[in-house]
Amino acid sequence: MFFQLLLGVPVHQTVVSGMKIRLEMRPQNYDGLLSKVSRDSFTYAILKNGIVENQSNDGDKRRVIHILCKPFEAQVVLGVAKELWPDAAMEIKKCIH
């Protein structure tokens, strides 16, 4: 509830203990958001846990960043992204809902 009050972002109460969410972002949104947050922040630490996956679809190569995090961490990143990098927020929101 602390993060709900802090960010004004609803936190779902029915989350199973130990459950993780995989956030998926395009590199330009990941890099943009990462460049806007402080290196000392909780959000920065969550984002830096991401891994880069090279995907190949019909010969087209694309990079995707995956971040495995707890539901409340995803809500924190979403709240920050809404303020700093709205395009990243849209991608994060799709992963959460």
C-alpha positions as protocol buffer text, in pm:
chain_id: "A"
residue {
  index: 1
  type: MET
  ca { x: 0 y: 0 z: 0 }
}
residue {
  index: 2
  type: PHE
  ca { x: 291 y: 235 z: 59 }
}
residue {
  index: 3
  type: PHE
  ca { x: 366 y: 259 z: -313 }
}
residue {
  index: 4
  type: GLN
  ca { x: -1 y: 306 z: -394 }
}
residue {
  index: 5
  type: LEU
  ca { x: -12 y: 607 z: -165 }
}
residue {
  index: 6
  type: LEU
  ca { x: 324 y: 736 z: -284 }
}
residue {
  index: 7
  type: LEU
  ca { x: 255 y: 711 z: -657 }
}
residue {
  index: 8
  type: GLY
  ca { x: -122 y: 711 z: -676 }
}
residue {
  index: 9
  type: VAL
  ca { x: -98 y: 386 z: -873 }
}
residue {
  index: 10
  type: PRO
  ca { x: -344 y: 108 z: -784 }
}
residue {
  index: 11
  type: VAL
  ca { x: -180 y: -204 z: -648 }
}
residue {
  index: 12
  type: HIS
  ca { x: -380 y: -523 z: -691 }
}
residue {
  index: 13
  type: GLN
  ca { x: -437 y: -706 z: -364 }
}
residue {
  index: 14
  type: THR
  ca { x: -486 y: -1051 z: -521 }
}
residue {
  index: 15
  type: VAL
  ca { x: -123 y: -1100 z: -628 }
}
residue {
  index: 16
  type: VAL
  ca { x: 12 y: -1445 z: -544 }
}
residue {
  index: 17
  type: SER
  ca { x: 311 y: -1437 z: -309 }
}
residue {
  index: 18
  type: GLY
  ca { x: 637 y: -1488 z: -500 }
}
residue {
  index: 19
  type: MET
  ca { x: 481 y: -1410 z: -838 }
}
residue {
  index: 20
  type: LYS
  ca { x: 697 y: -1221 z: -1088 }
}
residue {
  index: 21
  type: ILE
  ca { x: 602 y: -1003 z: -1383 }
}
residue {
  index: 22
  type: ARG
  ca { x: 810 y: -984 z: -1698 }
}
residue {
  index: 23
  type: LEU
  ca { x: 827 y: -634 z: -1836 }
}
residue {
  index: 24
  type: GLU
  ca { x: 917 y: -605 z: -2203 }
}
residue {
  index: 25
  type: MET
  ca { x: 1043 y: -287 z: -2365 }
}
residue {
  index: 26
  type: ARG
  ca { x: 1192 y: -178 z: -2693 }
}
residue {
  index: 27
  type: PRO
  ca { x: 1551 y: -57 z: -2656 }
}
residue {
  index: 28
  type: GLN
  ca { x: 1471 y: 307 z: -2734 }
}
residue {
  index: 29
  type: ASN
  ca { x: 1215 y: 320 z: -2453 }
}
residue {
  index: 30
  type: TYR
  ca { x: 1434 y: 129 z: -2209 }
}
residue {
  index: 31
  type: ASP
  ca { x: 1736 y: 349 z: -2283 }
}
residue {
  index: 32
  type: GLY
  ca { x: 1527 y: 666 z: -2270 }
}
residue {
  index: 33
  type: LEU
  ca { x: 1375 y: 582 z: -1933 }
}
residue {
  index: 34
  type: LEU
  ca { x: 1706 y: 462 z: -1791 }
}
residue {
  index: 35
  type: SER
  ca { x: 1871 y: 789 z: -1893 }
}
residue {
  index: 36
  type: LYS
  ca { x: 1610 y: 990 z: -1698 }
}
residue {
  index: 37
  type: VAL
  ca { x: 1625 y: 810 z: -1362 }
}
residue {
  index: 38
  type: SER
  ca { x: 1888 y: 866 z: -1097 }
}
residue {
  index: 39
  type: ARG
  ca { x: 2155 y: 597 z: -1068 }
}
residue {
  index: 40
  type: ASP
  ca { x: 2088 y: 590 z: -694 }
}
residue {
  index: 41
  type: SER
  ca { x: 1717 y: 517 z: -733 }
}
residue {
  index: 42
  type: PHE
  ca { x: 1517 y: 202 z: -673 }
}
residue {
  index: 43
  type: THR
  ca { x: 1382 y: 229 z: -1029 }
}
residue {
  index: 44
  type: TYR
  ca { x: 1733 y: 233 z: -1176 }
}
residue {
  index: 45
  type: ALA
  ca { x: 1822 y: -86 z: -988 }
}
residue {
  index: 46
  type: ILE
  ca { x: 1510 y: -261 z: -1121 }
}
residue {
  index: 47
  type: LEU
  ca { x: 1579 y: -149 z: -1478 }
}
residue {
  index: 48
  type: LYS
  ca { x: 1943 y: -260 z: -1463 }
}
residue {
  index: 49
  type: ASN
  ca { x: 1827 y: -615 z: -1390 }
}
residue {
  index: 50
  type: GLY
  ca { x: 1696 y: -633 z: -1744 }
}
residue {
  index: 51
  type: ILE
  ca { x: 1836 y: -869 z: -2005 }
}
residue {
  index: 52
  type: VAL
  ca { x: 1860 y: -809 z: -2377 }
}
residue {
  index: 53
  type: GLU
  ca { x: 1712 y: -1067 z: -2609 }
}
residue {
  index: 54
  type: ASN
  ca { x: 1779 y: -1068 z: -2980 }
}
residue {
  index: 55
  type: GLN
  ca { x: 1465 y: -1187 z: -3153 }
}
residue {
  index: 56
  type: SER
  ca { x: 1445 y: -1294 z: -3514 }
}
residue {
  index: 57
  type: ASN
  ca { x: 1113 y: -1283 z: -3691 }
}
residue {
  index: 58
  type: ASP
  ca { x: 1113 y: -1374 z: -4060 }
}
residue {
  index: 59
  type: GLY
  ca { x: 1473 y: -1261 z: -4091 }
}
residue {
  index: 60
  type: ASP
  ca { x: 1407 y: -929 z: -3917 }
}
residue {
  index: 61
  type: LYS
  ca { x: 1626 y: -895 z: -3612 }
}
residue {
  index: 62
  type: ARG
  ca { x: 1511 y: -686 z: -3320 }
}
residue {
  index: 63
  type: ARG
  ca { x: 1627 y: -637 z: -2965 }
}
residue {
  index: 64
  type: VAL
  ca { x: 1389 y: -654 z: -2670 }
}
residue {
  index: 65
  type: ILE
  ca { x: 1469 y: -583 z: -2307 }
}
residue {
  index: 66
  type: HIS
  ca { x: 1305 y: -815 z: -2050 }
}
residue {
  index: 67
  type: ILE
  ca { x: 1289 y: -723 z: -1682 }
}
residue {
  index: 68
  type: LEU
  ca { x: 1169 y: -981 z: -1433 }
}
residue {
  index: 69
  type: CYS
  ca { x: 1035 y: -810 z: -1121 }
}
residue {
  index: 70
  type: LYS
  ca { x: 783 y: -828 z: -841 }
}
residue {
  index: 71
  type: PRO
  ca { x: 438 y: -678 z: -905 }
}
residue {
  index: 72
  type: PHE
  ca { x: 498 y: -382 z: -672 }
}
residue {
  index: 73
  type: GLU
  ca { x: 831 y: -313 z: -847 }
}
residue {
  index: 74
  type: ALA
  ca { x: 651 y: -311 z: -1181 }
}
residue {
  index: 75
  type: GLN
  ca { x: 404 y: -58 z: -1040 }
}
residue {
  index: 76
  type: VAL
  ca { x: 691 y: 162 z: -918 }
}
residue {
  index: 77
  type: VAL
  ca { x: 860 y: 153 z: -1260 }
}
residue {
  index: 78
  type: LEU
  ca { x: 526 y: 229 z: -1427 }
}
residue {
  index: 79
  type: GLY
  ca { x: 467 y: 530 z: -1203 }
}
residue {
  index: 80
  type: VAL
  ca { x: 812 y: 669 z: -1276 }
}
residue {
  index: 81
  type: ALA
  ca { x: 781 y: 598 z: -1649 }
}
residue {
  index: 82
  type: LYS
  ca { x: 450 y: 785 z: -1666 }
}
residue {
  index: 83
  type: GLU
  ca { x: 632 y: 1095 z: -1545 }
}
residue {
  index: 84
  type: LEU
  ca { x: 961 y: 1060 z: -1731 }
}
residue {
  index: 85
  type: TRP
  ca { x: 911 y: 854 z: -2048 }
}
residue {
  index: 86
  type: PRO
  ca { x: 543 y: 798 z: -2144 }
}
residue {
  index: 87
  type: ASP
  ca { x: 624 y: 563 z: -2435 }
}
residue {
  index: 88
  type: ALA
  ca { x: 794 y: 326 z: -2191 }
}
residue {
  index: 89
  type: ALA
  ca { x: 494 y: 356 z: -1959 }
}
residue {
  index: 90
  type: MET
  ca { x: 262 y: 233 z: -2235 }
}
residue {
  index: 91
  type: GLU
  ca { x: 476 y: -77 z: -2290 }
}
residue {
  index: 92
  type: ILE
  ca { x: 502 y: -146 z: -1917 }
}
residue {
  index: 93
  type: LYS
  ca { x: 127 y: -106 z: -1868 }
}
residue {
  index: 94
  type: LYS
  ca { x: 60 y: -371 z: -2136 }
}
residue {
  index: 95
  type: CYS
  ca { x: 281 y: -617 z: -1948 }
}
residue {
  index: 96
  type: ILE
  ca { x: 113 y: -556 z: -1615 }
}
residue {
  index: 97
  type: HIS
  ca { x: -247 y: -586 z: -1730 }
}
